[in-house]
């Protein structure tokens, strides 16, 4: 699936590059309203943000460098800044899902085959995943019209068939979310803030290597998310879990805030070490929800 997603990205990118127009490129669709939207569920917001991320990355990087002016370069900086904001919001949602949401699932006392709470979470992508991303970058360079085909030679040793099996992701929701977060961190590292964007990015081999890796990471993120959607689909068959998933962000904030107020009021009549433990836990959950 990952490779087929790559092919879809390339087709869209090639079409945008062929039709590149400096005037159209200067018109940036604002993501502010989506970033601040709370009258939806975290699940729905994540879906919309991923769609916007794909669209934003494709429009920002699918360019015709021959038609790329200094003015367009300034627009690129703004587009990259917007992409970083979307990535940060997606990381916040994943943080909520990995912490407060899974804690709520535990509290509901519903047995989850996809909990994975005891699994040790990796702090980086595996060697197999990194090899897969490099292979994906090699394929992208070979097919994307805006990338320098001469650089394909540098990836010749990766032409071997790479078989990558998603085992962990299909078993554990927590592990899958952790994996997505790692990919988002890698993606954010590839998107420089405006102050660090320089003309060298548009010169090859830098441009080709940069865009190919960004697209490869985006494609892998979408692949992982497709597995997440299947997990949520199965979870929704349970009415209790479906109710937890379907709560709007605005309702979550109110609920967590109210609960925290009750705990703080009880602190006076409770032993301090017990009260502190509960309050810290719910403060953690409230912070996660507020950042959605």
Secondary structure, 3 states (H helix, E strand, C coil): CHHHHHHHHHHHHHHHHHCCCHHHHCCCCCCHHHHHCCCCEHHHHHHHHHHHHHHHHHHHHCCCHHHCCHHHHHHHHHHHHHHHHHHHHHHHHHHHHHHHHHHHHHHCCCCCCCCCCCCCCCCCCCHHHHHHHHHHHHHHHHHCCCCCHHHHHHHHHHCCCCCCCCCHHHHCHHHHHHHHHHHHHHHHHHCCCHHHCCHHHHCCCHHHHHHHHHHHHHHHHHHHHHHHHHHHHHHCCCHHHHHHHCCEHHHHHHHHHHHHHHHHHHHHHCCHHHHHHHHHHHHHHHHHHHCC
